């Protein structure tokens, strides 16, 4: 398969060692194609160039000169080093253009001058490779130091030590794989550590909220302590870090189970306290609004927001109780057991509740349709309708009472 010369673009038969027009050696066609254009040669061009490299043939012009043999030896050495360093990715040193220049000079019969160009390229490649590897090592050491600054000792010292010894020594063929392996390991540590830090921040926030609310965390505290002990050890490996991540996820799940249950019980007690105040009691409006807000946050799974609202609700209810005691505010008295109210018939109860439901539905229609209050109220109106249809009067009455409290606590325009 014939290919074109990368210098003069003339066809080169696969059986010749040099271009018949410019004399460019076909053995260097691959290196020349890599330097063409900003993106190098295409895959088809590389394949064609490889196919044109002939097997060594015996020259009829006599044996090569010592300079030509030395040029060939240095070229082979440079190609091997370039193949080794290219696997390290972008920014790797490259002397392909110098090799092409030397090949053109040698094709013109100036082997001594070509040899000098190749020797300069060899020295340049060694120097650039040393600088490139040292820079990559410094970057890895900086990343390892940043990981260590977080207070956790990761098992990276041996890897960095071996890599530094390989770079400073003569075993350069081992540097590439070791460098890539160390970079991959540090990258995995960084990713897992960031994920664990996010879990720990969530755990600490929820633990703080739970403690302030008085939620018992006996088992959870033991799990957190065990996690801290694992992180405090020396030489944290990937396996140990993964185990800590799994433990943190388990602790977070336990918190998401314990806190909602405690909040739900708390909100039930606070709702009972608010029931002692009339619906039109202005000082209780803020407390009812906070109760509705905490309930919505809890239903949405926003535990931190729910605990904040519950804490504020506690303070507001305490203020209401103190104010009631100081000013002897009249609250709705419990029904006297000796004089129970006359029971209304089922028809009367249905009529009364239907009227109340229609009035509340009219209030709901005045709310912005995209608000959470409007959506929650619409759901409860539908629930009341179904209960009345099934003649479950008591449940419908309780649901309407909750809806009235929620609408009373809702801010204007909510």
N, C-alpha and C positions, 0 to 999 in steps of 0.2 A: 504493500500500500504506500503510495507516494505522498509526500507532504511538502509544504512550501517552506522555504528558508525564512527564519524569523527576521533576518536582516534585509535581504533584497527581494523577498517574496517570490523567488524563482523555484520551480519544482525541483525536489531533490529525490532521486531514485533511492530505494531502500538499500541498495548494495554499495553505495559510495560513502566514504568517510568525511568528505568535505563538499561544500557547495561549489559547483563548477563555475559560478559567476563571481562570488565574493570570497570563496574559500572558507566559509564559516564551518566549524566542525559540527557534524550532526550529533555527536555525543552530548553536546551542550544545548541541544534544542529545547529541552524541558526547562532548564534554567532561564533561557532567553525568553521563552513564552511567558514565564511567570512575571517578568518585568514589563510586559507590553500592556499599556493602558492602565487605568486606575483599578480595574477589577481583575487583572491578570488574564490568562488564557482561559478559553472555555474547555469543558470536559472533552469535547470531540477533538479540539486542537491538541490537548495533552495526549490523548490516546494516539492520535496520528503521529505526533512527534515521537512518542515512545516506540511506535512501530518502525520508525525510520532509523533507529539506532542500530547500526550493523554489528554483527559479531566481529571480534578482532580478526583482521586479515593481515597476512604477511605482505608488507610493502615491498614492491619491486625496486624501490629506490634505495634499498639498503637499510640497515638497522637505524632506529632513531638515535638522535644525539643525546648525550647526558642531560642537557638542558631540557629537551623534550620529555625525557623519562621523568625528570624531577617535576616538571610542570604537571604531568599526568598524575604523579603520586600526590602532589599538593592538592590538585583538583579533587581527587578521590577523598582526601582527608576533609576538605572543605564541604563536599557534598554530604558526607557522613555527619559532620557537626551541625550543618544546617538542618538536616532531617531530624536530628535529635532536639534541636532548640525550637523548631517550628511547632512541636506538639504542645509547647507552653502557652500558645495563644498569641493574642495581639501584643504588639510592642517588642516581639522577639527580634534580635539583630538579624540583618540580611546583607550579604555581600555578593548577591547574584550578579549585580551590574558589573562589579569588578571582575568576576570570573568571565563574563561575556567579553569584556574589554580585553582580557588576557588572551582569550581564544581567538579574537580577531587579529591581535598582534602576532600571535603564534602562526596563524594562517598566512600572514604576510612574510613569514620566514624569519621573524625577529624573536627567536625563542628566548634569548637572554633577557630582553626587555619584558617579555611576557612572564618570565620567571620572577622578575622583580615585582611586577604587579600582583602576582599571586601571593608572594611572600608578604607584601603589605596587606593584602586582603586577609591573610591568615592571622597576622598580628592584630589587625583591626577586629576580626571576628572574636578572637580570644579576649581582647579587652572589653568589647561590647557585651559579650556573654558574661564576663565576670561582673560588670556593672549591673546588667539586667538581673542576674540571679541574686546579687547582693541586695538590690532594691526590693525584689519580691520577698526575700528573707526578712528584711526590715519591716515590710508591710505586715507579714505574718506575725512577727514579734510584737508589733504595735497592737494588732488585733487580740493577741493572746494576753497582752498586758491590760487591755481594756476589759477583757473578760474577768481577769483576776481582780481588777479594781472593784468589781461588784461584790467582793467578799467571799467568793466561792473559788476553790482551787480545782481547776480542770487538769486532767491528765494529758498535758501537752508538752511537758518539758523534754521528755525523751525524743519525741518526734522532731522538735526544733533543734535539739542537740545533734541528732543524726543528720539532719538536713544541712546544718552549718558545717559539720565535719566533711560532708560530701562535697559541698561547694568549695571549701578551702583546700580540699585534697585533690587528687588526680582522678578520682573515679567519677568523671563527669557523666558517664552513661547511666549512672544510678540517680542522678540529680533530678531529671525530668519526672519520672514516675513518683519519686519520693516527694517532690514539691507539689505535684498535683494531688497526691493522697493527703498531704498535710493540709493543703488549702481546703479540700473537700471536708476533712474532719473538723477544722475550725469553723467552716461555714455551717455544718450541721449543729455544732455546739451553740453557735450564735442564734440560729433559728429556734432550737429547742429551748434555750434559755429565755429568749424573748417571750415565747409562748408561756413558759412557766411563770415568768414575772407577771404577765397579764392575769393568770389564774390566781396568783398570790395576792395581787391587788384587790381582786374581787372578793377573795376570802377574807382579807383583813377588813374591808369595808363592811361586809355583812356581819362579821364577828363583832365589830364595834357597835353596829346598830343593835345586834341581838343583846349584847351586854347592857346597853343603855335601856333596853326594854325589859330586861330581866329574864330573857329567854335562857333556859338551862342548856349548856353546851358541853356536858361532861365528855361524851364519846368523841365529839368533834375536836375538843381541845387536845385530847390524847393523840388523835391523828395528826394534828398540826405540829405538835411537839415532836413526833416521830419524823415528820418531814424535815423539820429544822435540823434534827440530829444527822440525817443523811447528807444534808447540804453542808454541814459544818465539817464533815470529814475531808481528808486530803485525797487528791488524785481522783476527782469525780469522772467516771467513765460514761460513755454513751448509755450503757445498760442501766447504771444507777440513776442517771438523769432521767431516762425514760420511765423508770419505776417511780421516781418522785412526781413526774408529770401525771402519771396514772393515779397516784395517791391524791394529788391536788384536785384532779377532776372528781374523784370520789367524795372528797371533803366538800367541794362546792355543791355537789348533788345533795349531800346530807343537809347542808344549810338551806338549800331551796326546798327541802321537805319540812325542816323543823320550824323555820321562821313563818311561813304562811299559816301553819296551824296555830301558832301562838298569836299571830296578828288577828286571825279570825275570831278566836276566843276573846281577845281584848276588845275588838270592835263590837262583839255581842254584849259585853258588859257595859260598854259606853253607850250603846243604843238603849239599853235598859235605863241608864241614868238620864238620858235625854228624854225618854218617854214621860218622865215626871213633870216636864215643863209643857205648858200649852203650846199648840202649834204656832200661835200668833205671838209668842213671847219674844220680843226683839233681842234681848241679850243672848238668847240661845241660838240665834240665826247663824252666827259664825261657827259655833260648835257643830251644828248640823251640816254646814257646808264642808267643814274639815272631815266630818265622818263620811260624807258622800265621796269626797276626794280620795280619802284613804281606801275606801271600798273599791273605787274604780282602779286605782293603782294596783291593788292586790289582785283584782281580776285580770289585769293585763300582765301580771308577773313582774311589775316594776317594784321590787322589794325595798330598795333603798328609798325611793320616793314614798312608798307606803309607810315605812317606819318613821320617816320625817313627819308625815301627816299625823300619824298616831301620837307621836310625842307632843306635837302642837295641840292635838285634841285633848290629851291628858291635862295640859296646862290650862286650856280653856274651860274644861269641865271643873277643874279645881277652883278656877276663878268664879265660875257660876255658883258653885256650892258655897264658897265663902261669901259671895254677895248675897245669896239667898238667906244665909244664916244672919248676916248683919242687918239686912233690910226687911227680913221676914216677908219675902216675896211669896205671894199666894201661888201655890202650884196646884195642879189638878189633883184633888184628893182621891184616894182609892175608894171604890164603892163600898158603902156600909154593908156589912154582911147581914144586918138585921133588916135592911130595907132594900133588897135587890130590885133593880129596874125591871119593869114589866117586859116580858119577852115579846118581841114583835113577830108577826107571822112570817112565813117564808116568802109570801108574796110581797109583804111590806119591805122586807129586807132586800129582796131583789130590786124592787122599784127604787129604794133609797140608794143602793149601790150603783144601779145603772145611771141614775142622775149624777152621782158623784163622778163616775167614770166619764160621762159626757163632758162634765165641767173640766175635768183634768185633761181630757183629750183636746179641748179647746185651748187650754193653757199650753199644751205641748206644741200645737200648731203655730204658736207665736214665737217659738224658739228657732234659731238658725238650724236648718235641716242637717248641716254637716257637723254639728257640735256633738260631743260625747253625751251630754245630758239629754239631748233630743233623741239620740239613738237608744240610750238606756230606757228613757221614758216610754218610747214607742214599744219596746220589747215588753215592758211591764203592762202597758195598756192591752196588748194582745193576750198576755197571760191572764189578766183579769177577765177579759171577754170569754176566754176558754173556760175559766173557773165558773163564771156565771152561767155559761151554757150547760155545764155539768151540775149546776145548782150547789157548788161547794162554797157556800156563803161565807163561812168563817175565814177560809183561806183567801177569798177574794177581798174581804174587808181588810185583812192584814196587809195584803199586797198594795191596796189603795192607800193605806196609811203610810207605808214606806214610800210610795210614790209622792204623796203630799209632802213628806219631810224632805225628800230629795229636791223637789221643785221649790220648796220654800228656801232651801239652803243655796240654790243655784244663783250665781250672780246675775245681774241684769245683762241681757244680751247674750247669755251663755247658750 
